[in-house]
Amino acid sequence: MSTIDEEIRKALEEEDQQALAQIDDEAGLFEIVGMSFHGKQAWLTLYMWAMGFIAFLIGVYCFLQVRETSEVMDALMWTIGIIVCLFILAIIKVISWTHMQKLELMREIKRLEARVMLALADKR
């Protein structure tokens, strides 16, 4: 091999080491939430946050209506509305946490791929 090939290989290895150092840091909760707002499925995160906010507002409205009503049947209907909003919020939370787990898993897979790539480059 020529010297230029060796220099290119050294430069690539340094870039790989830098990439591995970036990936190697464990992400915190807020970093993972931030990661969910980027990429191909950012629309899903935005949609979930919007639906959660809307369900919360409807739940607050239903709660205010329960406090205002004097009829038992009306209070029961508004209470059912609150329960439905709470179920919707719970489902949104489960989907959001699953999505963030997937992002963290993908991050870990990339980290392992980089380590394997560096190990193979060291053997050559």
JOTAUR-V805967 format. One record per helix or strand of 3 or more residues. SS is the DSSP state (H for helix, E for strand). FROM is the first residue (numbers start at 1). TO is the last residue. Records with the same first field share a line. If there is no record, write none. Layout:
SS = FROM-TO  FROM-TO
//
This chain:
H = 3-24  29-36  42-68  72-123
//
